[in-house]
Amino acid sequence: MRRSLIILCLLFASAVLAAAQAPRITRIEFRPAPEDEGGGVIISLLGSGQCAYTIDYGDGTNERRSAELPDEMRHAYRADSEYSLVATPEPPCEGTARARLDIRAIRQGIWSVTVAPGPSTERPEIVATVEGRGDCAVGLDFGDGKQQRVEGTLPLKVAHAYEKEGAYELRAAAEAPCRGDVRVQVEVRR
């Protein structure tokens, strides 16, 4: 009896371990693709493990893919509209992800922020570049309690010195009539 109990416990532990490691789709994220790289939308399917899945782009097209998650793809939509995206896995991959995407061309606004180390050697500093199109006013929240408003023709560069090293969330939000709200994780070191 004791031997069968040990075997039963080992089988249960193996089943729990296999379930914990099952590949899984968790969510869909997207961002505009740069126009100089062909435009469209970059779609990221997040999760873990090797998955075969079908992505329905919501515009009448779909694609079967197999990849180690996270996976990234580019898709061009023909018209400004709202689209429902669905990623459906094939076994043994688990989880179905759904997302709504509202496509409206950004004729004037921001679509990304890039961050590079700043020139200061005294304090941790970054240089943020707000990418986009048009003349815009942009509010920046550096994640350390300090904010700044910049205005001009995009792209715009802004230097910011932090009091101490650490992880911060930088947010750039365009003011009307411009559009766009971007958040970036920044790791600040000397």
C-alpha positions as CSV (number, residue, x, y, z in Angstrom):
1,M,0.0,0.0,0.0
2,R,2.8,2.4,0.9
3,R,4.5,1.8,-2.5
4,S,1.3,2.4,-4.4
5,L,0.8,5.7,-2.4
6,I,4.3,6.9,-3.3
7,I,3.7,6.0,-7.0
8,L,0.4,7.8,-6.9
9,C,2.0,10.9,-5.3
10,L,4.8,10.9,-8.0
11,L,2.2,10.6,-10.8
12,F,0.2,13.5,-9.3
13,A,3.4,15.6,-9.0
14,S,4.3,14.9,-12.6
15,A,0.8,15.9,-13.7
16,V,0.9,19.2,-11.7
17,L,4.4,20.0,-13.1
18,A,3.3,19.3,-16.7
19,A,0.2,21.5,-16.3
20,A,2.3,24.3,-14.8
21,Q,4.6,24.2,-17.8
22,A,1.9,24.0,-20.5
23,P,2.4,26.6,-23.2
24,R,-0.2,29.4,-22.9
25,I,-1.4,32.5,-24.7
26,T,-2.2,35.3,-22.3
27,R,-2.9,38.5,-24.3
28,I,-2.6,40.6,-27.4
29,E,-0.9,44.0,-27.6
30,F,-0.3,46.3,-30.6
31,R,1.5,49.5,-31.7
32,P,1.8,51.4,-34.9
33,A,4.6,50.2,-37.2
34,P,6.9,53.0,-38.4
35,E,5.9,54.3,-41.9
36,D,9.5,54.1,-43.1
37,E,9.3,50.4,-42.4
38,G,6.1,49.8,-44.3
39,G,3.5,51.1,-41.8
40,G,0.6,49.0,-40.5
41,V,0.3,47.6,-37.0
42,I,2.8,45.5,-35.1
43,I,0.8,42.9,-33.2
44,S,2.4,41.1,-30.2
45,L,0.9,37.8,-28.9
46,L,2.1,37.4,-25.3
47,G,2.4,34.2,-23.4
48,S,4.9,31.4,-22.8
49,G,6.1,28.3,-24.5
50,Q,5.9,27.0,-28.1
51,C,2.4,27.5,-29.5
52,A,0.7,26.7,-32.8
53,Y,-2.3,29.1,-33.1
54,T,-4.5,30.9,-35.6
55,I,-4.8,34.7,-35.4
56,D,-8.0,36.3,-36.8
57,Y,-7.1,39.9,-37.6
58,G,-10.8,40.9,-37.6
59,D,-10.8,42.2,-41.2
60,G,-11.7,38.9,-42.9
61,T,-8.1,37.6,-42.9
62,N,-6.5,35.1,-40.6
63,E,-3.1,33.3,-40.4
64,R,-1.9,30.1,-38.8
65,R,1.4,30.5,-37.0
66,S,3.7,28.5,-34.8
67,A,6.2,30.3,-32.6
68,E,7.9,30.5,-29.2
69,L,5.8,33.1,-27.3
70,P,5.9,36.0,-27.3
71,D,5.4,36.3,-31.0
72,E,5.3,39.5,-33.1
73,M,3.7,40.1,-36.6
74,R,2.9,43.1,-38.8
75,H,-0.5,43.5,-40.4
76,A,-1.8,46.3,-42.7
77,Y,-5.5,47.2,-42.4
78,R,-7.2,48.7,-45.4
79,A,-9.5,51.2,-43.7
80,D,-10.0,53.2,-40.5
81,S,-12.4,51.1,-38.4
82,E,-12.7,49.0,-35.3
83,Y,-11.4,45.4,-35.5
84,S,-11.7,42.4,-33.1
85,L,-8.6,40.3,-33.0
86,V,-8.7,36.7,-31.7
87,A,-5.8,34.3,-31.1
88,T,-6.9,30.7,-30.8
89,P,-4.4,28.1,-29.8
90,E,-4.1,24.5,-30.9
91,P,-3.5,21.8,-28.1
92,P,-1.4,21.5,-26.1
93,C,-1.2,25.3,-26.0
94,E,-3.9,26.9,-23.8
95,G,-5.7,30.2,-23.5
96,T,-7.5,32.3,-26.1
97,A,-6.7,36.0,-26.4
98,R,-9.1,38.7,-27.6
99,A,-8.5,42.4,-28.2
100,R,-10.2,45.4,-29.9
101,L,-8.2,47.6,-32.1
102,D,-9.4,51.0,-33.2
103,I,-7.6,52.1,-36.4
104,R,-7.6,55.7,-37.1
105,A,-4.6,57.2,-39.0
106,I,-2.5,59.5,-36.9
107,R,-2.2,62.5,-39.1
108,Q,-1.0,64.5,-36.1
109,G,0.2,62.9,-32.9
110,I,2.7,60.6,-31.2
111,W,3.2,56.9,-31.7
112,S,6.3,55.9,-29.7
113,V,9.0,57.1,-27.3
114,T,12.6,55.9,-27.4
115,V,15.1,56.4,-24.6
116,A,18.9,56.7,-24.6
117,P,21.4,57.4,-21.9
118,G,22.1,61.2,-21.4
119,P,25.5,62.9,-21.4
120,S,25.5,63.8,-17.7
121,T,28.1,62.0,-15.5
122,E,26.9,63.7,-12.3
123,R,23.4,62.2,-12.1
124,P,21.6,59.4,-14.0
125,E,20.2,61.1,-17.1
126,I,18.2,60.0,-20.1
127,V,17.3,61.6,-23.5
128,A,13.8,60.7,-24.6
129,T,12.7,61.1,-28.2
130,V,9.0,61.5,-28.8
131,E,8.3,60.1,-32.3
132,G,5.2,61.0,-34.3
133,R,3.9,63.4,-36.9
134,G,2.9,67.1,-36.9
135,D,3.1,70.0,-34.5
136,C,2.0,68.9,-31.1
137,A,2.1,69.8,-27.4
138,V,3.1,66.7,-25.3
139,G,2.9,66.3,-21.6
140,L,5.7,64.1,-20.2
141,D,5.6,62.4,-16.8
142,F,9.0,60.9,-16.0
143,G,7.8,58.6,-13.3
144,D,9.8,60.3,-10.5
145,G,7.2,62.9,-9.6
146,K,8.5,65.4,-12.2
147,Q,6.6,66.5,-15.3
148,Q,7.4,68.6,-18.3
149,R,5.4,70.0,-21.3
150,V,7.1,70.3,-24.7
151,E,5.8,71.7,-27.9
152,G,6.9,71.6,-31.5
153,T,7.3,69.6,-34.6
154,L,7.7,65.9,-33.9
155,P,10.0,64.1,-33.3
156,L,11.0,66.0,-30.1
157,K,14.0,65.3,-27.9
158,V,13.9,65.9,-24.1
159,A,16.7,65.4,-21.6
160,H,15.8,64.5,-18.0
161,A,18.1,63.8,-15.0
162,Y,16.9,61.5,-12.2
163,E,17.8,61.9,-8.6
164,K,18.6,58.2,-8.2
165,E,19.0,55.0,-10.1
166,G,16.0,52.8,-10.5
167,A,13.1,51.6,-12.7
168,Y,10.6,54.3,-13.8
169,E,7.6,54.5,-16.1
170,L,7.8,57.4,-18.5
171,R,4.5,58.6,-20.0
172,A,4.1,60.8,-23.0
173,A,0.5,62.1,-23.7
174,A,-0.4,64.3,-26.7
175,E,-2.7,67.3,-26.1
176,A,-5.7,67.8,-28.5
177,P,-5.9,68.1,-31.5
178,C,-3.0,65.7,-31.5
179,R,-3.5,62.0,-30.5
180,G,-1.4,59.4,-28.7
181,D,-0.5,58.2,-25.2
182,V,2.6,56.1,-24.8
183,R,4.2,54.5,-21.7
184,V,7.7,53.2,-21.6
185,Q,9.6,51.3,-18.8
186,V,13.0,53.0,-18.2
187,E,15.8,51.5,-16.2
188,V,18.1,54.3,-15.1
189,R,21.7,53.6,-14.2
190,R,25.0,55.6,-14.1
